[in-house]
Amino acid sequence: MPSVTATSRPVNEGWKFTHVGGGEVVKKDEWISVKKFPTTVHVELLEEKRIPDPFIGLNEWDVQWIGEAEWSFKTEFSVADEEASASNADLVFDGLDTFATVLLNGKEILQANNQFVAHRVPVKDTLKSGTNELVINFASAFRQGREIEKQHEKLHLWNGDSSRLHVRKAQYNYGWDWGPVLMTVGPWKPIYLETYNARISDIDIRIDIPGNLTAHVDVQFTLDPPTKAKASVTIKKPNGNVLIGGTNIPVTDSGVAKFKLSRGVYDAWYPVGYGGQPIHAVEIEIADEQQNVLDSKSQKIAFRRARVVQDELIDQEGRTFLFEINNVRIFCGGSNWIPADSFLTTMTPDRYRAWLRLLVNGNQNMIRVWGGGVYEADAFYDICDELGILVWQDFMFGCGQYPAYDSFLKSVEIEAEQNVKRLRHHPSVVILAGNNEAESYKLDLDYSDETSDFRKTNFPARHIYERLLPSVVEKFSNIHYHRSSPYSGFGKPTTDKTYGDLHQWNVWHGSQEPWHNWDILAGRFVSEFGMEGYPNIRTVDYWLGGNKEERYPQSRTMNNHNKADGFERRLELYLVENFKHSFEIESYVYYTQIMQAETLASAYRLWRRNWKGKGREYTAGALVWQINDCWPVTSWAIVDYFLRPKPAYFTIKRELKPFTVGMTRKEKKTFPDELSAAVFTIETVLEVWGTNSTLSEKQATLEVTSFDLHSDWTDTWTKNIVLAPNSSTELFKGDLPGQPKRTKLSEIPKTIIVSARLLDKSGKVLGRYSNWPEPFKYITFPDVKELGLKAQIGSNGESVQLSTAKPIKGIILDVEGEEDVVWGDQAIDLVPGDPQVITTVGLKGREVKVRFLGDGTA
């Protein structure tokens, strides 16, 4: 007698693939066994060593033919009599990349054209006992896209080929300003055979938690096909014990169970740094009238109240744009996330965990999944749930004017519904945004228009972002929907800094402002900003592939591994404005890294100052572009492809500690005679503030020490302070110690370095920051022999104690050889009397190389 219980098993064995029609690399009718499934063509050809590594040298351009060829995958799988006799049998394709025709036993069962859509195909009548053949033929997504574009219209975009706008495929595959052109193709997600009499086809768990934090849980589930049955629904605690449940729930086509849990009965989920991350499980079991189990499913959930708050501010124009979890307002310091590999089938849960653990270890609490990649793997969101990372999720539309013809809209609607359903139970996912940077030039934009269809305008995709997607999100989830990133709302232009979120690219792009202007460039929530920096020299040497003739910054290979438009001019603009630097590659790497570290730390420091308490959350978040890379490259990433953090990772980590201290120095020029430009006084004003992300006030001592770089003069003062909870606190404003007033521009100011520390009652350093005069290029640094710099290896060989007799700026530590070290800190500013211990993993007592500004290295 066949089993009545639903079963599911992967179809992942015996797969082979071929180049349809053949060629030099794969001959006609040659079928190659795949090494691992799911997979894509590049990955398999690399495993076979039939193509060069596109991550090295200029090899990217030698594999372009793959994305323009046709490919076929096939396998045979056995079906037992019991499976074949089940009432229903489906083949489930979690993801096909991208234009695919599927045949089972010679019969076409599916045509697919959207990488982001899963397909369930009834195959009861096609499946047979014994051996079955499954074939998937893939057309070229690039060529198909060009053909579709010809049938419709060519639309404006930035990054990639314009045909990508018509293709529902990971857009970064077409090339981006940080990534290569690698058009992947193949069965990129698992395939399953499922048999059943009745199955749970959908689970929709809505948890409504109002301000009193009483949880109202609504568990809805659907049966396919409709069947008279009974259900049990149980919510289990993280330890497996039952929290609450219900039995004998009548079901035909659907069922529902409702629960009410008072505050204190359940354990609430919080972002990292604000509480725990207890993950509960909802277990559903369906049985027929004879008590035979038909199907059972389990889904992880957590209890949390999440709101996006857009309130009027107390004393500034505009509104807040902030995230509130369980009635706690959160300053979101985090990163943007792009796909972590050009070949996504190589991404494993362990690699995802390593990336996300780096984020948390860097004191970050939010990640934005950018709209030009993919809706990430389940493992990504599971780990975010577990680690307490808030997720800003874009829909997959990036940097272009997308179409809105009927077939495109239908595909997008299915894509949106599936992915909203897949992500809605994750407590980490707190916002869904319609796109990334939808707006461009010469668009018909009436921001107050809330009624038009938009499909007949020159911004047709506005129909997607303002009509289609919000209706899908509202129907299938309780997640906050935001029309775009960036987006202001309230009838305001997207560039309005006083509403919504902002992509602040006037440092690097745009008007190319000095990074010192981050304070006046602030928005309510800055969801993109960045600065480029070279990766670790070992990563550079990897992509050079041993070609020493190309080992200089302006070489052809180096240019191919920086995809940003005009990067030479932009890098040099910021370097030459701020540093005395050379073009020797190790030094060039060093200076771009320090530049990036200074730029990004400054943004977090200044914007966190704007978080001033309820009603004065002038800046509520900063998400750097970007945390990661998809291949070895020079980009805006703060951690390179091989998970090697750049120095900027550490400066951001310091600025996002629970307690920080910040300073600015600004020159104030006054004219006693308003008719004269020749008579004036220049005063240097120092401002000091502290931040506290905890929910309790913090008593501490502010210690401020000033040094003259070219004499033995010092000045120290202390002050007992109280840092307000979940806020910044202004601590001091006055003359810069040791800096005389100037009455002539020809008077060279002294090189005064100010070190500020926050100390607790025991003398422990809660936060430190050294403020140096800028630009650094004007500084005459002391002779290295005068510095008294010491780098002492700890007794266990896994730490370095740094100390100095004079202030030192921008210390980066390294060792000789290919074997790298995991450093606990980098881009370190050091002052006398404040030694710092840097922890390491893998140092093994080796001698440490020390680079810093003014170290005399070419």
C-alpha positions in Angstrom: 0.0 0.0 0.0 1.5 3.4 -1.0 2.4 5.8 1.8 0.0 8.7 2.3 2.7 10.9 3.8 4.2 13.6 1.5 7.8 12.9 0.5 10.4 15.1 -1.0 13.8 14.1 -2.3 16.5 15.9 -4.3 17.2 15.1 -7.9 20.9 15.8 -7.7 22.8 12.7 -8.9 24.2 11.8 -12.3 24.0 15.2 -13.9 25.9 15.9 -17.2 26.1 18.9 -19.4 27.2 19.8 -22.9 27.7 22.8 -25.2 24.9 22.5 -27.7 26.5 22.3 -31.1 30.0 22.0 -29.6 33.1 24.2 -29.8 36.8 24.2 -29.0 36.3 23.7 -25.2 33.4 21.2 -25.2 33.2 19.1 -28.3 29.9 18.4 -30.1 27.9 15.7 -28.3 30.5 15.6 -25.5 28.7 15.2 -22.1 30.7 16.2 -19.1 29.8 14.9 -15.6 29.1 17.7 -13.1 31.2 17.7 -10.0 28.5 19.2 -7.7 24.8 20.0 -8.1 23.2 22.5 -8.3 25.7 24.2 -10.5 26.4 26.6 -13.5 28.6 26.2 -16.6 31.6 28.4 -15.6 31.9 26.5 -12.3 32.0 23.1 -14.0 34.4 24.2 -16.7 36.7 25.6 -14.1 36.6 22.4 -12.2 37.5 20.6 -15.4 40.3 23.1 -16.0 39.0 23.7 -19.4 38.8 27.5 -19.1 41.2 30.0 -17.5 40.3 31.5 -14.1 38.3 34.7 -15.0 39.3 36.2 -11.7 43.0 36.4 -12.8 44.6 38.8 -15.2 42.5 39.6 -18.3 40.9 36.1 -18.4 37.5 37.5 -17.9 37.4 38.4 -21.6 38.4 34.9 -22.7 35.2 33.3 -21.3 32.6 35.7 -22.7 31.5 33.0 -25.2 30.0 30.9 -22.4 27.2 33.4 -21.8 26.4 33.6 -25.5 26.3 29.8 -26.1 23.5 27.3 -25.6 23.9 24.6 -22.9 22.1 21.4 -22.0 22.0 19.5 -18.7 20.6 16.0 -18.3 20.2 13.2 -15.7 18.4 10.0 -15.2 16.7 9.2 -11.9 14.8 6.2 -10.7 11.3 6.3 -9.4 10.0 3.6 -7.1 6.5 2.0 -7.7 5.3 3.6 -4.5 6.3 7.1 -5.7 4.7 6.5 -9.1 1.5 5.4 -7.6 1.1 8.5 -5.3 -2.0 10.6 -6.0 0.3 13.5 -7.0 3.9 13.9 -8.2 5.6 17.2 -8.8 9.0 18.2 -10.0 10.1 21.3 -8.1 12.7 23.6 -9.6 13.9 26.1 -7.0 15.8 28.2 -9.6 16.9 28.0 -13.3 19.3 30.5 -14.7 17.6 31.8 -16.9 15.9 30.9 -20.2 15.2 27.2 -19.9 13.2 24.5 -21.5 12.6 21.3 -19.4 11.8 17.9 -20.8 10.8 14.8 -18.8 11.0 11.5 -20.7 11.0 13.5 -24.0 8.0 15.6 -23.1 8.3 19.4 -22.6 7.0 20.2 -19.1 8.3 23.7 -18.5 9.6 26.9 -20.1 11.2 29.2 -17.6 12.5 32.8 -18.1 13.0 34.3 -14.6 16.1 33.3 -12.5 14.2 34.5 -9.4 11.2 32.3 -9.8 10.7 28.7 -8.6 8.5 26.3 -10.5 6.3 23.4 -9.4 5.4 21.1 -12.3 2.8 18.3 -11.9 4.4 15.2 -13.6 2.1 12.4 -12.4 1.1 11.5 -16.0 4.7 11.8 -17.4 6.6 10.1 -14.6 7.1 6.3 -14.8 8.3 3.6 -12.5 11.9 2.9 -13.1 14.3 5.2 -15.0 13.2 8.7 -16.0 15.3 11.2 -18.1 15.2 14.9 -17.2 16.8 17.3 -19.7 17.1 21.1 -19.2 18.1 23.2 -22.3 19.4 26.7 -21.6 19.4 29.4 -24.2 21.8 32.4 -24.0 20.3 35.0 -21.6 22.4 37.7 -23.3 21.2 36.9 -26.8 17.6 36.3 -25.6 17.7 39.7 -23.9 18.9 41.4 -27.0 16.1 39.9 -29.0 13.4 40.9 -26.5 14.9 44.4 -26.4 14.5 44.6 -30.2 10.8 43.7 -29.8 10.2 46.4 -27.3 12.5 49.4 -26.7 16.0 50.3 -25.6 15.9 51.9 -22.1 18.3 54.1 -20.2 20.6 52.5 -17.6 23.9 52.8 -16.0 26.1 49.7 -15.6 25.8 46.7 -17.9 24.2 46.1 -21.3 20.8 47.7 -21.8 19.2 44.4 -22.7 19.5 43.3 -19.0 16.5 45.5 -18.2 14.2 43.1 -20.1 15.7 39.9 -18.4 14.8 38.8 -14.9 18.3 37.6 -14.1 20.9 38.8 -11.6 21.8 42.1 -13.1 25.4 42.2 -11.9 26.2 39.3 -14.2 26.2 41.9 -17.0 29.1 43.7 -15.4 29.0 46.5 -12.8 31.3 49.3 -11.6 32.8 46.7 -9.2 32.2 43.4 -11.0 33.1 41.5 -14.1 30.9 40.4 -17.1 30.2 36.8 -16.3 26.9 35.6 -17.6 26.2 32.5 -15.6 23.9 29.7 -16.9 22.5 26.5 -15.5 20.4 24.9 -12.8 21.6 27.2 -10.0 19.2 26.0 -7.3 18.1 22.5 -6.1 15.5 20.3 -7.9 13.2 18.0 -6.0 10.7 15.2 -6.7 7.7 15.4 -4.4 4.9 12.9 -4.0 1.8 13.3 -1.9 -1.8 12.7 -1.4 -2.1 16.2 0.2 0.6 18.6 1.1 0.9 21.9 3.0 1.4 24.2 0.1 1.7 27.5 2.0 2.3 28.7 5.6 1.5 32.3 6.4 2.4 33.3 10.0 1.5 36.9 10.9 2.6 38.2 14.3 1.1 41.5 15.2 2.6 43.1 18.3 1.2 46.5 19.3 2.9 49.0 21.6 2.0 47.0 24.8 4.1 44.1 23.3 1.2 41.6 23.5 1.8 39.2 20.6 -1.2 38.2 18.4 -0.1 35.2 16.3 -2.1 34.1 13.3 -1.0 30.9 11.7 -2.6 30.2 8.3 -1.9 27.2 6.1 -3.2 25.9 2.8 -3.7 22.3 1.6 -3.2 21.1 -1.9 -5.4 19.5 -3.1 -8.2 20.5 -0.7 -8.7 17.6 1.7 -10.8 16.9 4.8 -8.3 16.6 7.6 -7.3 17.7 11.1 -4.3 19.8 12.0 -2.2 20.4 15.0 -0.2 23.6 15.4 2.5 24.0 18.0 4.8 26.9 18.8 8.0 25.7 20.4 10.6 27.6 22.4 14.2 27.7 21.4 14.9 24.8 23.8 12.3 22.7 22.1 9.7 22.9 24.8 6.1 23.8 23.9 5.2 27.5 24.3 1.6 27.1 23.1 -0.4 25.0 20.7 -3.7 23.8 19.3 -5.0 20.4 18.1 -7.9 19.0 16.0 -8.1 22.1 13.9 -10.6 21.3 11.0 -9.1 21.7 7.5 -10.4 21.4 4.0 -8.5 23.7 1.7 -7.0 25.8 4.5 -6.8 26.2 8.2 -6.0 28.8 10.8 -4.8 28.9 14.4 -4.8 32.0 16.5 -2.8 32.6 19.7 -2.4 35.5 22.1 0.8 35.8 24.2 1.2 38.5 26.8 4.5 40.4 27.2 6.8 38.2 29.4 5.3 34.9 28.2 7.4 34.9 25.1 11.1 35.9 24.7 11.4 38.8 22.3 13.9 39.0 19.4 16.2 42.1 19.3 19.0 43.3 17.0 22.5 42.5 18.1 23.6 44.7 21.0 20.0 45.3 22.3 19.0 41.9 23.6 18.8 38.2 22.6 17.8 36.5 19.4 15.5 33.6 20.5 14.3 31.7 17.5 11.0 29.8 18.0 9.5 27.1 15.7 5.9 26.7 14.4 5.2 23.0 13.7 2.2 22.0 11.7 1.0 18.5 11.2 -1.9 17.4 9.0 -3.6 14.0 9.4 -6.6 12.4 7.6 -9.7 11.0 9.3 -7.9 7.7 9.9 -5.1 9.6 11.7 -2.6 9.0 8.9 -0.1 11.9 8.7 -0.5 13.5 5.3 2.2 16.2 5.7 4.1 18.2 8.3 6.1 21.4 8.1 8.1 23.5 10.5 8.9 27.2 10.1 11.2 29.3 12.3 9.8 32.6 13.7 10.6 35.2 16.3 8.6 37.7 18.3 9.5 41.3 17.6 7.7 44.5 16.9 9.3 46.4 14.0 8.4 49.8 12.7 9.8 52.4 10.4 9.2 55.7 12.1 8.7 58.8 10.0 7.8 61.5 12.6 8.2 65.2 12.5 11.4 66.4 14.1 11.4 68.8 17.1 13.6 71.5 15.8 14.6 70.7 12.2 12.7 70.6 8.9 11.6 67.2 7.7 10.9 63.9 9.3 12.8 61.0 10.9 13.5 57.8 9.0 14.4 55.3 11.6 13.8 51.7 12.7 12.2 50.9 16.0 12.3 47.3 17.4 10.2 46.5 20.4 9.7 50.2 21.1 13.5 50.8 21.1 14.8 53.2 18.4 17.9 51.8 16.8 20.8 53.7 15.2 21.5 51.4 12.2 25.2 51.2 11.5 25.8 48.7 8.7 26.7 47.8 5.2 25.4 47.2 1.7 25.6 43.6 0.5 26.2 42.6 -3.1 26.4 38.9 -4.2 29.5 37.5 -2.5 30.6 35.6 -5.7 30.2 35.9 -9.4 29.4 32.1 -9.2 26.7 31.8 -6.6 26.6 28.0 -6.5 30.0 28.2 -4.8 28.5 30.0 -1.9 28.0 27.8 1.2 26.3 28.4 4.5 29.8 28.5 6.0 30.9 31.3 3.7 27.7 33.2 4.4 28.3 32.8 8.1 31.9 34.0 7.8 30.7 37.2 6.1 27.9 37.9 8.4 30.0 37.2 11.5 32.5 39.7 10.2 29.7 42.3 10.0 28.6 41.6 13.6 32.2 41.5 14.9 32.6 44.9 13.3 29.8 46.3 15.6 27.4 46.6 12.7 23.7 45.8 13.1 22.1 46.2 9.6 22.8 44.8 6.1 21.1 46.0 2.9 20.6 43.4 0.2 21.1 45.5 -2.9 18.7 45.3 -5.9 21.1 44.4 -8.6 22.0 40.9 -7.3 19.7 38.2 -6.1 17.2 37.5 -3.3 19.7 35.7 -1.1 19.8 32.1 -0.1 17.7 30.9 2.9 20.9 30.4 4.8 21.7 34.1 4.6 18.5 35.2 6.3 18.6 32.3 8.8 22.1 33.5 9.9 20.9 37.1 10.1 18.0 36.0 12.3 20.4 34.1 14.5 23.0 36.9 14.8 20.5 39.7 15.2 21.3 41.5 12.0 18.5 43.8 10.6 18.0 43.2 6.9 17.0 45.9 4.4 15.9 43.9 1.3 15.6 45.5 -2.1 13.5 44.0 -4.9 15.8 43.1 -7.8 15.7 46.2 -9.9 19.0 48.2 -10.1 20.3 51.3 -11.9 18.0 51.5 -14.9 14.6 52.3 -16.4 12.8 49.0 -16.4 9.9 48.3 -18.8 6.3 47.6 -17.7 4.7 45.6 -20.6 2.2 42.9 -19.7 4.4 39.8 -19.9 7.2 41.5 -17.9 4.7 42.6 -15.2 3.3 39.1 -14.9 6.7 37.6 -14.4 7.6 40.3 -11.8 4.4 39.7 -9.9 5.1 36.0 -9.6 8.7 36.8 -8.6 7.6 39.3 -5.9 4.9 37.0 -4.5 7.2 34.0 -4.2 10.0 36.0 -2.5 7.8 37.9 -0.2 6.3 34.6 1.0 9.8 33.1 1.4 11.2 36.0 3.4 8.2 37.1 5.5 8.8 34.9 8.5 12.3 36.1 9.1 12.5 38.6 12.1 15.6 40.1 10.6 13.8 41.4 7.5 12.4 44.8 8.5 11.9 46.6 5.2 11.3 45.8 1.5 12.4 48.5 -1.0 11.1 48.6 -4.5 14.4 49.1 -6.3 17.8 50.6 -6.2 18.2 54.0 -7.8 15.3 53.9 -10.2 15.4 57.6 -11.1 17.5 59.0 -13.9 17.5 61.9 -16.3 14.6 63.7 -17.9 11.8 61.7 -16.3 8.2 62.7 -16.0 8.1 63.0 -12.2 5.2 64.4 -10.2 6.1 63.2 -6.7 2.6 64.0 -5.4 0.8 61.7 -8.0 -0.8 58.9 -6.1 -3.3 57.8 -8.7 -1.7 57.4 -12.1 -0.9 54.1 -13.8 2.4 55.4 -15.1 2.9 52.7 -17.8 2.5 55.1 -20.7 5.0 57.7 -19.2 8.8 57.7 -19.7 9.0 56.1 -16.3 6.9 53.0 -16.8 8.4 51.0 -14.0 6.9 53.5 -11.6 3.9 51.2 -12.0 6.0 48.4 -10.6 7.3 50.3 -7.6 4.2 52.2 -6.7 1.4 49.9 -7.7 2.4 46.3 -8.2 5.0 45.7 -5.5 3.2 47.5 -2.7 0.0 45.5 -3.4 2.0 42.2 -3.3 3.8 43.2 0.0 0.6 44.3 1.7 -1.3 41.1 0.6 1.4 38.6 1.6 3.3 40.1 4.6 3.4 42.7 7.4 6.7 44.1 6.3 7.2 47.8 5.7 7.3 48.7 2.0 9.5 51.6 0.8 9.1 52.5 -2.9 12.8 52.8 -3.7 16.2 53.3 -2.3 16.7 56.2 -2.2 13.2 57.6 -1.7 11.9 60.6 0.3 8.2 60.2 0.2 5.7 63.0 1.3 5.8 64.4 -2.3 9.5 65.3 -1.9 12.2 64.8 -4.5 14.4 61.7 -3.9 17.4 64.0 -3.3 15.7 65.7 -0.3 18.1 65.1 2.6 15.4 65.8 5.2 13.1 62.9 4.3 13.5 59.2 3.7 16.7 57.6 2.8 19.6 59.1 0.8 22.4 57.7 -1.4 25.1 60.3 -0.6 27.6 60.0 -3.5 28.8 63.6 -3.6 32.0 62.1 -2.1 33.6 60.2 -4.9 30.8 60.7 -7.5 28.7 63.9 -8.0 30.3 67.1 -6.9 33.3 65.2 -5.4 33.1 66.9 -2.0 35.9 66.6 0.5 35.2 63.8 3.0 35.4 66.4 5.7 32.0 67.7 4.6 30.1 64.6 5.6 28.4 66.6 8.4 26.7 68.9 5.9 26.0 66.1 3.5 24.1 64.1 6.1 20.6 62.7 5.4 17.9 61.2 7.7 19.2 57.7 6.8 22.2 57.4 4.5 21.7 54.0 2.8 24.7 54.4 0.5 28.0 56.2 0.6 31.6 55.1 0.1 35.2 55.5 -0.9 37.4 53.1 -2.9 40.5 51.5 -1.5 42.8 48.8 -2.7 42.6 45.3 -1.1 45.3 43.4 0.7 48.4 43.2 -1.4 48.0 39.4 -1.4 44.7 39.8 -3.2 46.4 42.1 -5.7 49.1 39.5 -6.4 46.4 36.9 -6.8 44.7 38.7 -9.7 48.1 39.5 -11.2 48.7 35.8 -11.4 52.5 36.2 -11.1 52.8 38.8 -13.9 55.4 41.1 -12.3 55.4 43.4 -15.3 51.8 44.4 -14.5 52.6 45.1 -10.8 52.0 48.8 -10.8 48.9 50.9 -10.3 48.3 52.0 -13.9 48.8 48.7 -15.6 46.3 47.1 -17.9 45.6 44.3 -15.5 45.1 46.7 -12.6 42.7 48.7 -14.6 40.7 45.5 -15.4 40.4 44.9 -11.7 38.9 48.3 -11.0 35.6 48.7 -12.9 34.6 52.1 -11.6 34.2 54.8 -14.2 37.0 57.4 -14.0 38.5 55.7 -11.0 42.0 57.0 -11.8 40.9 60.6 -11.6 38.8 60.1 -8.5 41.4 58.2 -6.6 44.1 60.7 -7.4 41.8 63.6 -6.6 41.3 62.4 -3.1 44.9 61.2 -2.7 46.5 64.4 -3.9 44.2 66.6 -1.9 45.2 64.8 1.3 48.4 62.9 1.1 52.0 62.9 -0.1 52.1 59.6 -1.8 54.1 57.5 -4.3 53.1 55.1 -7.0 55.1 52.1 -5.8 52.4 49.4 -5.5 52.8 48.6 -1.8 52.7 52.3 -1.0 49.8 53.0 -3.3 47.8 50.2 -1.6 48.7 51.7 1.7 47.6 55.2 0.9 44.3 54.3 -0.8 43.5 52.1 2.2 44.2 54.9 4.7 42.2 57.3 2.6 39.3 54.9 2.6 39.6 54.3 6.3 39.7 58.0 7.1 36.8 58.8 4.8 34.4 56.2 6.1 35.3 56.6 9.8 34.6 60.3 9.5 31.1 59.6 8.0 30.1 57.3 10.8 31.6 59.6 13.5 29.8 62.7 12.2 26.5 61.0 11.4 26.3 59.2 14.7 26.6 62.6 16.4 23.3 63.5 14.7 21.5 60.8 16.7 20.5 63.1 19.5 17.6 61.4 21.2 13.9 61.0 20.6 12.6 63.7 18.2 16.1 64.7 17.3 17.2 61.7 15.3 18.6 63.8 12.5 20.6 60.9 11.1 19.3 57.4 12.0 21.5 55.2 10.0 24.6 54.8 7.8 25.1 51.8 5.5 28.5 51.9 3.8 28.8 50.9 0.1 29.8 48.1 0.4 31.0 45.3 2.8 32.0 42.7 0.2 33.2 41.9 -3.3 32.1 39.2 -5.9 35.7 38.7 -7.2 39.2 40.0 -6.4 39.1 43.7 -7.3 39.7 47.3 -6.2 36.4 48.7 -5.1 34.4 50.4 -2.4 34.3 47.2 -0.3 35.7 47.2 3.2 36.4 43.5 3.1 37.9 41.9 0.0 36.7 38.8 -1.9 38.9 36.5 0.2 37.4 37.9 3.5 40.4 40.0 4.2 39.3 43.2 6.0 40.7 46.4 4.7 41.7 49.0 7.3 38.4 50.8 6.8 36.6 47.8 8.4 38.4 48.5 11.6 37.9 52.3 11.7 34.2 51.7 11.2 34.2 49.1 13.9 35.7 51.6 16.3 33.1 54.3 15.4 30.3 51.8 16.0 31.3 50.7 19.5 28.7 51.1 22.2 30.7 54.2 23.5 32.6 56.5 21.3 34.2 59.9 21.5 34.4 62.2 18.5 36.0 65.6 17.7 36.1 68.2 15.0 38.4 71.2 14.6 37.3 74.1 12.5 38.9 77.4 11.8 36.8 80.5 12.5 37.8 83.6 10.7 36.6 87.0 12.0 37.0 90.5 10.6 37.0 93.4 13.1 36.7 95.8 10.2 33.9 94.8 7.9 35.3 96.9 5.1 38.8 95.2 5.2 39.8 91.8 3.9 43.4 92.2 5.1 42.8 92.4 8.8 41.4 89.3 10.4 41.8 86.7 13.2 41.8 83.0 12.7 40.8 80.9 15.7 40.7 77.1 15.8 37.7 75.7 17.6 37.6 72.2 19.0 34.3 70.4 19.6 34.1 67.1 21.5 31.1 64.8 21.8 30.4 61.2 23.0 27.9 58.6 21.9 26.2 55.8 23.9 24.1 53.1 22.1 23.1 51.4 25.3 19.7 52.1 26.9 21.2 53.4 30.2 23.1 56.6 30.9 26.8 56.1 31.3 29.1 57.9 33.8 32.6 58.3 32.6 35.7 60.5 32.5 36.6 62.4 29.4 40.3 62.8 29.1 41.7 65.1 26.5 45.4 65.4 25.8 47.0 67.6 23.2 50.5 67.2 21.7 52.7 69.4 19.6 54.2 67.1 17.0 57.4 69.1 16.9 58.1 69.8 20.6 57.7 68.3 24.0 54.6 70.5 24.8 51.5 68.6 26.0 48.3 69.6 27.7 45.9 67.3 29.5 42.5 67.9 31.1 39.8 65.7 32.4 36.1 66.1 33.0 33.5 63.9 34.6 30.6 63.3 32.1 27.3 61.5 31.7 26.5 60.0 28.3 22.8 60.1 27.7 21.3 56.7 26.8 20.8 55.8 23.1 22.1 59.2 22.0 25.0 61.4 21.4 26.0 64.0 24.0 27.9 67.2 23.4 30.9 67.4 25.8 33.1 70.4 25.0 33.5 73.4 22.7 36.4 75.8 22.9 39.7 76.9 21.6 42.1 74.2 20.4 44.7 73.9 23.1 48.2 75.0 22.1 47.1 76.7 18.9 47.7 80.5 18.9 45.3 82.7 17.1 46.6 83.8 13.7 46.4 87.1 12.0 48.2 86.2 8.8 47.8 83.4 6.3 51.5 83.1 6.1 51.7 82.1 9.7 52.0 78.3 9.7 49.8 76.7 12.4 51.3 74.4 14.9 50.8 70.6 14.3 48.6 69.9 17.3 47.3 66.4 17.8 44.4 66.0 20.2 43.7 62.6 21.8 40.4 62.0 23.6 39.5 59.0 25.7 36.4 57.9 27.6 37.4 56.1 30.7 35.1 54.1 33.1 35.6 54.1 36.9 38.2 51.4 36.7 40.2 53.3 34.1 39.2 51.0 31.3 39.2 52.8 27.9 35.6 52.8 26.6 36.5 54.7 23.4 39.3 56.7 22.0 40.0 59.0 19.0 42.9 61.1 17.9 42.2 64.3 15.9 44.9 65.4 13.5 45.2 68.6 11.5 44.2 68.1 7.8 45.0 67.8 5.0 47.8 65.4 6.0 49.9 66.4 3.1 50.8 69.7 4.9 52.3 67.9 7.9 56.0 67.7 8.3 56.5 64.4 10.1 59.3 63.8 12.5 62.2 61.6 11.6 61.3 58.0 12.2 64.1 57.6 14.7 62.6 60.3 16.9 59.2 58.5 17.3 60.2 55.9 19.8 57.8 53.4 18.1 57.8 50.0 19.6 55.9 46.9 18.4 56.4 44.1 20.9 55.1 40.6 20.3 53.2 39.1 23.2 54.4 36.1 25.0 51.9 33.8 23.3 53.0 35.1 19.8 49.5 36.2 19.1 49.4 39.9 20.1 51.3 43.1 19.4 51.7 45.9 21.9 52.3 49.3 20.3 53.7 52.3 22.1 55.3 55.5 21.0 57.1 58.7 22.3 55.4 60.9 19.7 51.9 60.8 18.0 51.8 58.5 15.0 49.0 58.4 12.3 47.6 55.5 10.4 49.5 52.4 11.5 48.9 49.3 9.4 50.5 46.0 10.5 51.6 43.2 8.2 54.0 40.3 7.9 56.2 39.0 5.2 55.1 36.1 3.0 51.8 34.8 1.5 50.5 33.5 4.9 48.3 36.3 6.2 47.3 37.2 9.8 43.9 38.0 11.2 44.4 41.3 12.9 42.3 42.7 15.7 42.7 46.3 14.6 44.3 48.4 11.8 44.6 52.0 10.7 45.7 52.8 14.3 46.4 56.2 15.7 48.9 56.1 18.5 49.9 58.7 21.1 52.3 58.7 24.0 51.0 57.3 27.3 48.3 55.3 25.6 49.8 51.9 24.4 47.5 49.6 22.5 47.5 45.8 22.3 46.4 44.4 19.0 45.2 40.8 19.1 46.1 38.4 16.2 45.3 35.0 14.9 48.1 33.3 12.9 50.9 35.7 13.8 52.8 32.8 15.3 55.4 35.2 16.8 56.6 36.4 13.4 58.2 39.8 12.9 55.7 42.6 12.3 56.0 45.2 9.5 54.7 48.6 10.5 53.5 51.3 8.0 52.3 54.7 9.0 52.1 58.3 7.6 55.5 59.8 7.3 57.3 56.5 7.8 59.9 57.4 5.1 58.8 54.5 2.8 58.6 55.4 -0.8 
